[in-house]
Amino acid sequence: MENSTEENLPGNNPAEIEQVDNELVQFSSSILNLKKEIHKIIVGQDEVIDLMLAGLLSSGHVLLEGVPGIAKTLIAKLLAKTLSVDFSRIQFTPDLMPTDVTGTTVFNMQKSEFTFNKGPIFSNFVLIDEINRAPAKTQAALFEVMEERQISIDGKTHHLEFPFFVIATQNPIEQEGTYKLPEAQLDRFIFRIKMKYPSLENEKDILKRFSEDFSLSSISNVNPILSSADLASFKTIIKKIHIKDELIDYIAKITHATRNHGSIFLGASPRASLAILRSSKALAALSGRNFVTPDDIRRVANPVMNHRIILNPEKEMEGVTADDIISEISLSIEVPR
């Protein structure tokens, strides 16, 4: 597929293009250094890392799904270590209460007044382990904070500081002691990233790298690369990434097709379209480009929509997955040139 060139970008003058290119040089250098820090521990998983970064830079949240033992929690913790921001981890369990997440109001005997004690959700980077182990009431405590970056308790609204990024993990295989995430909760995540087993070569590299480091002590060698100010600056750069009107039409056609497909019971909403738009810009920037290509859109279409559409029961019984249908739709729509 041929990529667009700078000369083909409508609506950008040469001065604007040069400014964005200069900003992208610094952006790419910082991202490269960040990835190097993560790869001190993680072998492979490049697509997962790119999508996690795209989610972070798109003001979204990420759901990591995979079987136990493939480093879901580890990769999230390593990303947090590369950022100079506050970090908290919440282990979801069946007995976890909403106030254990958001915080609670207590009576201060010395001041004779009620004060609000903030919960672990009041952090810049929040890792929620096994999100599907908590009951619906506790999961619902995340609705407002993940969407609006605020929590309303006892009639008062508490705003969270920038950045606010949630990475949640879940095991799709184990069913005992788990609670299915409702569609409204899933919709709060910009991506559902399905982590896979490492390749044979990557598995060999993992064994060699940690043959003498049983306790993963090398994690302490991972250094912070980006600050909150850097993230704010990079988000501004991503907003400037150009996307042609034809590609905006392409996104709309893909999303619209999910609402008129015979295999789909519930299609994707306009929130999915906006998520594809924002994250495709982020992926373009991560690739060092100041413009979006159709490949960027196809690359994010599955992780953006695979948790937002519901297949007909007949197709699920046949073993068809949401990813299969989304890929079929993406390929069936003519790619803009």
C-alpha positions in Angstrom: 0.0 0.0 0.0 1.4 3.4 -1.0 1.7 5.9 1.8 0.7 9.6 1.3 3.5 12.2 1.0 3.7 15.5 2.7 3.0 17.2 -0.6 -0.4 15.4 -0.7 -1.5 16.7 2.7 -4.3 19.3 2.2 -4.8 22.0 4.8 -1.2 22.1 6.0 1.2 24.8 5.0 5.0 24.1 4.8 5.7 26.0 8.0 3.2 23.9 9.9 4.6 20.7 8.4 8.1 21.6 9.3 7.1 22.4 12.9 5.3 19.1 13.4 8.2 17.2 11.8 10.6 18.9 14.3 8.4 18.0 17.2 8.1 14.4 16.0 11.9 14.0 16.0 11.9 14.7 19.8 8.8 12.6 20.3 10.3 9.6 18.4 13.6 9.8 20.3 11.8 9.8 23.7 9.5 6.9 22.7 12.5 4.9 21.4 14.2 5.4 24.8 11.1 4.4 26.6 10.7 1.2 24.6 14.4 0.4 25.3 13.7 0.5 29.0 10.7 -1.8 28.7 12.7 -4.2 26.6 15.3 -4.6 29.3 12.8 -7.0 30.7 10.1 -7.8 28.1 11.0 -9.9 25.1 8.9 -9.2 22.0 5.3 -7.9 22.5 6.1 -4.9 20.3 2.5 -4.5 19.1 1.1 -4.7 22.6 3.6 -2.0 23.7 2.7 0.3 20.8 -1.1 -0.1 21.5 -0.6 0.6 25.2 1.3 3.8 24.3 -1.3 4.8 21.7 -4.0 4.3 24.4 -2.0 6.5 26.9 -1.4 9.2 24.3 -5.1 9.1 23.1 -6.5 9.8 26.6 -7.9 6.3 26.7 -7.7 3.3 29.0 -6.5 -0.2 28.1 -7.8 -3.7 28.9 -5.2 -6.4 28.6 -6.6 -9.9 28.1 -4.7 -13.1 28.1 -4.0 -16.4 29.9 -1.9 -16.3 33.1 1.9 -16.1 32.9 2.3 -14.1 29.7 3.4 -10.9 31.5 0.2 -8.8 31.4 0.8 -7.3 34.9 4.5 -7.1 34.4 4.3 -5.1 31.1 1.9 -2.7 32.7 4.2 -2.2 35.7 7.1 -1.6 33.4 5.3 1.0 31.4 4.5 2.8 34.7 8.1 2.7 35.7 9.1 4.5 32.6 6.8 7.4 33.5 7.6 9.9 36.3 4.0 9.9 37.6 2.2 8.5 40.6 1.4 4.8 40.4 -1.1 2.6 42.3 -2.2 -1.0 41.9 -5.6 -2.4 42.9 -6.1 -6.2 43.1 -9.8 -6.8 42.4 -11.4 -9.6 44.5 -15.0 -10.7 45.1 -15.1 -9.0 48.5 -13.7 -5.6 47.2 -16.1 -2.7 48.0 -16.6 0.4 45.9 -15.1 2.6 48.7 -12.0 0.4 48.6 -11.4 1.9 45.1 -12.7 5.4 45.3 -12.2 6.3 49.0 -14.5 7.1 51.8 -15.7 9.9 54.1 -14.6 9.6 57.7 -15.3 11.8 60.8 -12.2 13.7 62.0 -12.5 13.8 65.8 -9.9 16.6 66.1 -11.6 18.9 63.7 -15.1 17.7 64.4 -15.8 17.4 60.7 -16.1 14.8 57.9 -13.1 14.5 55.6 -12.6 12.5 52.4 -9.9 9.9 52.4 -8.9 9.3 48.8 -8.7 5.7 47.5 -6.1 4.2 45.2 -7.9 5.3 42.1 -6.6 8.8 42.8 -3.3 8.3 41.0 -1.9 9.1 37.6 -1.3 5.5 36.5 -3.6 2.8 37.9 -3.1 -0.9 37.4 -6.3 -3.0 38.1 -5.4 -6.6 38.3 -8.1 -9.2 37.4 -10.8 -6.6 36.9 -13.4 -9.3 36.3 -13.0 -10.7 39.8 -14.9 -7.9 41.5 -18.7 -7.8 41.5 -20.7 -5.4 39.3 -21.2 -2.9 42.2 -17.4 -2.4 42.5 -16.9 -2.4 38.8 -19.5 0.4 38.5 -17.4 2.6 40.8 -15.1 3.0 37.8 -17.8 4.3 35.4 -17.6 8.0 36.2 -13.9 8.2 37.0 -12.7 6.5 33.7 -15.0 8.6 31.5 -14.9 12.0 33.2 -11.8 11.9 35.3 -13.8 12.8 38.4 -15.6 11.1 41.3 -18.8 12.3 42.9 -19.1 11.3 46.6 -21.5 12.7 49.1 -22.6 15.5 46.8 -19.0 16.7 46.1 -17.0 16.2 42.9 -13.3 15.3 43.2 -11.3 15.9 40.1 -8.2 13.7 39.2 -5.0 15.2 38.1 -3.5 14.8 34.6 -2.5 12.3 33.4 -5.0 9.6 34.4 -4.5 6.2 32.8 -6.0 2.9 33.7 -4.7 -0.5 32.6 -6.8 -3.4 33.6 -6.0 -7.1 33.2 -8.3 -10.1 32.9 -8.1 -13.8 32.2 -10.6 -14.8 29.5 -10.3 -18.6 30.3 -11.0 -18.9 34.0 -14.7 -18.6 34.9 -14.9 -19.6 38.6 -15.1 -16.5 40.9 -15.3 -14.0 38.0 -17.9 -11.5 36.9 -18.4 -10.6 33.3 -17.8 -7.0 32.6 -20.9 -5.2 31.3 -20.9 -3.6 27.9 -21.0 -0.1 29.5 -17.8 -0.9 31.5 -16.0 -2.4 28.4 -16.9 0.7 26.5 -14.7 2.8 28.9 -11.6 1.1 27.4 -10.3 2.5 24.2 -8.6 -0.9 23.5 -9.0 -4.5 24.4 -5.6 -5.9 23.7 -5.4 -9.7 23.4 -1.9 -10.8 24.4 -0.7 -14.0 22.9 2.0 -16.5 23.7 5.5 -15.6 22.7 7.0 -17.1 19.6 9.5 -20.0 19.9 12.5 -17.7 19.4 11.1 -15.2 21.9 10.6 -18.0 24.4 14.2 -19.0 24.0 15.3 -15.4 24.6 13.2 -15.2 27.7 14.9 -18.4 29.2 18.4 -17.1 28.4 17.8 -13.6 29.7 16.4 -14.8 33.1 18.4 -18.1 33.5 20.2 -16.5 36.5 17.7 -13.8 37.5 15.0 -15.8 39.2 13.6 -12.9 41.1 13.5 -10.5 38.2 15.8 -8.1 40.1 16.7 -6.5 36.8 13.4 -4.6 37.0 15.2 -2.1 39.2 17.3 -1.1 36.2 14.2 0.3 34.4 14.4 4.1 34.5 11.7 6.8 34.1 11.8 8.5 30.7 8.7 10.7 30.4 7.2 13.2 32.9 3.6 14.6 33.0 4.8 17.6 31.1 6.2 15.4 28.4 2.9 13.5 28.0 1.0 16.8 27.8 3.3 18.0 25.1 3.1 14.8 23.1 -0.7 14.8 23.2 -0.5 18.2 21.6 1.7 16.8 18.9 -0.7 14.0 18.2 -3.6 16.4 17.8 -1.7 18.0 14.9 -1.2 14.7 13.0 -3.1 15.2 9.7 -5.9 12.8 8.6 -7.4 13.3 5.1 -11.2 13.6 4.8 -11.2 10.4 2.7 -9.8 8.5 5.7 -12.3 10.0 8.0 -15.0 8.7 5.6 -13.2 5.3 5.7 -13.5 5.2 9.5 -17.2 6.1 9.4 -17.9 3.4 6.8 -16.1 0.7 8.9 -18.1 1.7 12.1 -21.3 2.0 10.2 -20.9 -1.4 8.6 -20.9 -3.0 12.0 -24.4 -1.8 12.5 -25.7 -3.4 9.3 -23.9 -6.7 9.3 -25.8 -9.9 9.4 -23.5 -11.5 11.9 -23.6 -8.6 14.4 -26.4 -8.1 17.0 -25.0 -4.9 18.4 -22.7 -2.6 16.3 -20.1 -0.1 17.4 -21.1 3.4 18.5 -19.8 6.8 17.5 -17.4 6.5 20.5 -15.7 3.7 18.7 -15.3 6.0 15.6 -13.7 8.7 17.7 -11.4 6.1 19.4 -10.2 4.9 15.9 -9.6 8.5 14.9 -7.6 9.4 18.0 -5.6 6.2 18.2 -4.8 6.1 14.5 -3.2 9.5 14.9 -1.2 8.3 17.9 0.0 5.2 15.9 1.0 7.5 13.1 3.1 9.6 15.5 4.6 6.5 17.0 5.7 5.5 13.5 7.3 8.9 13.0 4.8 10.2 10.5 2.8 13.5 10.5 -0.1 11.9 8.7 -2.5 8.9 9.1 -2.5 6.0 6.6 -5.2 3.4 6.0 -2.9 0.9 7.6 -3.0 2.9 10.9 -6.8 2.7 10.8 -6.8 -1.1 10.1 -4.3 -1.6 12.8 -6.5 -0.1 15.6 -9.9 -1.2 14.2 -9.8 -4.6 15.9 -8.6 -3.6 19.4 -11.0 -0.6 19.4 -14.1 -2.6 18.4 -13.6 -6.2 19.4 -15.1 -5.5 22.9 -17.8 -3.1 21.6 -19.7 -5.3 19.2 -21.9 -8.3 20.1 -22.2 -11.1 17.7 -25.4 -13.1 17.0 -25.6 -16.2 19.1 -25.5 -18.4 16.0 -22.2 -17.0 14.9 -20.7 -17.4 18.4 -21.8 -21.1 18.4 -20.0 -21.5 15.1 -16.8 -20.2 16.7 -16.7 -16.9 14.8 -15.1 -14.1 16.8 -15.6 -10.4 16.8 -12.0 -10.0 15.4 -12.9 -12.2 12.4 -15.9 -10.0 11.6 -14.1 -6.7 12.1 -11.3 -7.9 9.8 -13.8 -9.0 7.2 -15.5 -5.6 7.3 -12.2 -3.7 7.1 -11.1 -5.7 4.0 -14.5 -5.4 2.3 -14.5 -1.5 2.3 -12.5 0.1 -0.5 -9.3 1.7 0.8 -8.9 5.4 0.0 -6.0 6.2 -2.3 
